[in-house]
């Protein structure tokens, strides 16, 4: 095992561990802080993939802006800083059932992608140091696991801010996929990075609009529990 692969495994463990804390922590301030750790881990992966521009955007846009917006929103809705989760068990059952249905399709997609890359000689790419890069399948498995954790958070949490945190995890899993396929297929093209930047823009807009709506609902209804937000007009 090379040093680069060891760094990847350590970073992946940090990403998945902090993502699990994001969707399970009852205190939303702690969840937002764990999200920052997850986002920084994703930036490290982008740096490993020689996508320095994407790594910088990850730090500046996600950690420097989006994560801080989450913390401000939690502070403004401080009465709902704890996520009361009787829905957690039901959400876990829904997530498990959905995962069982999606798993065969995801597994087939991963095998097809890795097989195609291997046939084209792109499964391992020489690095500047003359060694070998991390197998593409490692990135795909990591992104699938991160996406599943984020989906669990969306289905299981009751607090609307916590649901947005889960969506951010899912979007980061998508970005890891996009950058990985870009790096392992044709690094000379920039389309993979362009799509990643588009995801950044969508995530920033989603957080800005979503948190604004949540704060507006909190001022009117004094709650951010998703089950209690069932009307568009009061």
C-alpha positions as CSV (number, residue, x, y, z in Angstrom):
1,X,0.0,0.0,0.0
2,X,1.4,3.4,-1.0
3,X,1.5,6.5,1.0
4,X,-1.2,8.1,-1.2
5,X,-3.5,5.2,-0.7
6,X,-3.0,5.4,3.1
7,X,-3.8,9.1,3.0
8,X,-7.0,8.3,1.0
9,X,-8.1,5.6,3.5
10,X,-7.5,8.0,6.5
11,X,-9.4,10.8,4.7
12,X,-12.3,8.5,3.8
13,X,-12.6,7.3,7.4
14,X,-12.7,10.9,8.6
15,X,-15.3,11.8,5.9
16,X,-17.6,8.9,6.7
17,X,-17.2,9.3,10.4
18,X,-17.9,13.0,10.5
19,X,-20.8,12.5,8.0
20,X,-22.3,9.9,10.4
21,X,-22.1,12.5,13.2
22,X,-23.8,15.1,11.0
23,X,-26.9,13.0,10.6
24,X,-27.0,11.6,14.2
25,X,-25.9,14.5,16.4
26,X,-28.9,16.0,18.2
27,X,-27.3,19.4,18.7
28,X,-27.4,21.1,15.4
29,X,-24.4,23.3,16.1
30,X,-22.4,20.1,16.6
31,X,-23.8,18.7,13.4
32,X,-22.8,21.9,11.5
33,X,-19.3,21.7,12.9
34,X,-19.0,18.0,11.9
35,X,-20.2,19.1,8.4
36,X,-17.1,21.4,8.2
37,X,-14.9,18.4,8.9
38,X,-16.6,16.4,6.1
39,X,-16.2,19.2,3.7
40,X,-12.6,19.6,4.5
41,X,-12.0,15.9,3.9
42,X,-13.7,16.2,0.5
43,X,-11.3,19.1,-0.3
44,X,-8.4,16.8,0.6
45,X,-9.7,14.2,-1.9
46,X,-10.0,16.9,-4.6
47,X,-6.4,17.8,-4.0
48,X,-5.4,14.1,-4.3
49,X,-7.2,14.0,-7.6
50,X,-5.1,17.0,-8.8
51,X,-8.2,19.2,-8.9
52,X,-6.7,22.1,-6.9
53,X,-9.2,24.7,-8.2
54,X,-12.1,22.6,-7.0
55,X,-10.4,22.0,-3.7
56,X,-10.0,25.8,-3.2
57,X,-13.7,26.4,-4.1
58,X,-14.6,23.6,-1.6
59,X,-12.8,25.4,1.2
60,X,-13.9,29.0,0.2
61,X,-17.5,28.4,-0.8
62,X,-18.5,25.4,1.3
63,X,-16.5,25.8,4.5
64,X,-16.1,29.6,4.3
65,X,-19.7,30.5,3.4
66,X,-22.2,27.6,3.4
67,X,-21.2,26.0,6.6
68,X,-21.1,29.3,8.4
69,X,-24.6,30.1,7.1
70,X,-25.8,26.9,8.7
71,X,-24.3,27.9,12.0
72,X,-25.9,31.3,11.8
73,X,-29.3,29.8,10.9
74,X,-29.0,27.4,13.9
75,X,-28.3,30.3,16.2
76,X,-31.2,32.3,14.9
77,X,-33.5,29.4,15.5
78,X,-31.9,28.6,18.9
79,X,-35.1,27.3,20.4
80,X,-34.9,24.4,17.9
81,X,-31.2,23.7,18.3
82,X,-32.0,20.1,19.4
83,X,-33.4,17.8,16.8
84,X,-36.3,16.0,18.4
85,X,-36.3,12.7,16.5
86,X,-39.1,10.3,17.1
87,X,-39.2,10.0,13.4
88,X,-35.6,8.6,13.4
89,X,-36.7,5.0,13.6
90,X,-39.2,5.4,10.8
91,X,-36.6,7.2,8.7
92,X,-34.1,4.5,9.3
93,X,-36.6,1.9,8.1
94,X,-37.3,3.9,4.9
95,X,-33.6,4.4,4.3
96,X,-32.9,0.7,4.7
97,X,-35.7,-0.2,2.3
98,X,-34.6,2.3,-0.3
99,X,-31.0,1.2,0.0
100,X,-32.0,-2.4,-0.6
101,X,-33.8,-1.4,-3.8
102,X,-31.1,0.9,-5.0
103,X,-28.1,-1.3,-4.1
104,X,-28.2,-3.6,-7.2
105,X,-28.4,-0.7,-9.6
106,X,-25.6,1.2,-7.9
107,X,-23.4,-2.0,-7.8
108,X,-24.0,-2.6,-11.5
109,X,-23.2,1.0,-12.4
110,X,-20.0,0.9,-10.3
111,X,-18.8,-2.4,-11.9
112,X,-19.6,-1.1,-15.4
113,X,-17.8,2.2,-14.8
114,X,-14.7,0.5,-13.3
115,X,-14.7,-2.2,-16.0
116,X,-14.9,0.4,-18.8
117,X,-12.0,2.4,-17.2
118,X,-10.0,-0.8,-16.8
119,X,-10.5,-1.7,-20.5
120,X,-9.4,1.7,-21.6
121,X,-6.3,1.5,-19.4
122,X,-7.6,4.3,-17.1
123,X,-8.2,2.2,-13.9
124,X,-4.8,3.3,-12.6
125,X,-3.1,6.5,-13.8
126,X,0.6,7.2,-13.3
127,X,1.2,10.1,-11.0
128,X,3.9,12.7,-11.1
129,X,6.0,10.7,-8.7
130,X,5.9,7.6,-11.0
131,X,3.7,5.6,-8.7
132,X,0.1,4.5,-9.2
133,X,-3.0,6.3,-8.3
134,X,-5.8,5.1,-6.1
135,X,-8.3,2.7,-7.9
136,X,-11.4,4.5,-9.2
137,X,-13.6,2.0,-7.4
138,X,-12.4,3.4,-4.0
139,X,-13.8,6.8,-4.9
140,X,-17.1,5.4,-6.2
141,X,-17.6,3.3,-3.0
142,X,-16.8,6.3,-0.8
143,X,-19.2,8.6,-2.7
144,X,-21.9,5.9,-2.6
145,X,-21.5,5.5,1.2
146,X,-21.5,9.3,1.7
147,X,-24.6,9.7,-0.5
148,X,-26.4,7.0,1.6
149,X,-25.5,8.7,4.8
150,X,-26.9,12.0,3.5
151,X,-30.0,10.2,2.3
152,X,-30.5,8.8,5.8
153,X,-30.2,12.2,7.2
154,X,-32.8,13.6,4.8
155,X,-35.3,10.8,5.6
156,X,-34.6,10.5,9.3
157,X,-34.3,14.0,10.7
158,X,-37.2,16.2,11.7
159,X,-35.5,19.6,11.9
160,X,-35.5,21.3,8.5
161,X,-32.0,22.6,9.0
162,X,-30.8,19.1,9.7
163,X,-32.5,17.9,6.5
164,X,-30.5,20.6,4.5
165,X,-27.3,19.2,6.1
166,X,-28.2,15.8,4.7
167,X,-28.7,17.3,1.3
168,X,-25.3,18.9,1.5
169,X,-23.7,15.5,2.2
170,X,-25.5,14.1,-0.9
171,X,-24.2,17.0,-3.1
172,X,-20.7,16.4,-1.9
173,X,-20.9,12.8,-2.8
174,X,-22.0,13.8,-6.3
175,X,-19.0,16.2,-6.5
176,X,-16.6,13.4,-5.6
177,X,-18.1,11.2,-8.3
178,X,-17.8,14.0,-10.9
179,X,-14.2,14.9,-10.1
180,X,-13.2,11.2,-10.0
181,X,-14.6,10.4,-13.4
182,X,-13.0,13.5,-14.8
183,X,-9.6,12.6,-13.5
184,X,-9.7,8.9,-14.5
185,X,-11.3,9.4,-18.0
186,X,-9.9,12.5,-19.7
187,X,-8.1,15.0,-17.4
188,X,-7.3,17.2,-20.5
189,X,-11.0,18.2,-20.7
190,X,-12.6,20.5,-18.1
191,X,-16.2,19.3,-18.4
192,X,-16.0,17.4,-15.1
193,X,-14.8,20.4,-13.2
194,X,-17.5,22.6,-14.9
195,X,-20.2,20.3,-13.8
196,X,-18.7,20.3,-10.3
197,X,-18.8,24.2,-10.2
198,X,-22.4,24.0,-11.3
199,X,-23.2,21.8,-8.3
200,X,-21.4,24.3,-6.1
201,X,-23.6,27.1,-7.5
202,X,-26.8,25.0,-7.0
203,X,-25.7,24.1,-3.4
204,X,-25.0,27.8,-2.6
205,X,-28.4,28.9,-4.0
206,X,-30.2,26.0,-2.2
207,X,-28.7,26.9,1.1
208,X,-29.3,30.6,0.8
209,X,-33.0,30.2,-0.3
210,X,-33.7,27.2,2.0
211,X,-32.3,28.8,5.1
212,X,-34.1,32.1,4.3
213,X,-37.4,30.2,4.1
214,X,-36.7,28.2,7.3
215,X,-35.9,31.4,9.2
216,X,-39.1,33.1,7.8
217,X,-41.2,30.0,8.9
218,X,-39.5,30.1,12.3
219,X,-40.5,33.7,12.8
220,X,-44.1,33.0,11.9
221,X,-44.7,29.6,13.4
222,X,-41.9,29.5,16.0
223,X,-40.8,26.0,14.7
224,X,-38.5,24.5,12.1
225,X,-39.8,20.9,12.5
226,X,-40.6,19.6,9.0
227,X,-43.8,17.7,10.1
228,X,-45.3,21.0,11.4
229,X,-44.6,23.0,8.3
230,X,-47.5,21.8,6.1
231,X,-48.9,25.1,4.8
232,X,-47.5,27.4,2.2
233,X,-49.5,30.4,3.4
234,X,-50.6,31.5,6.9
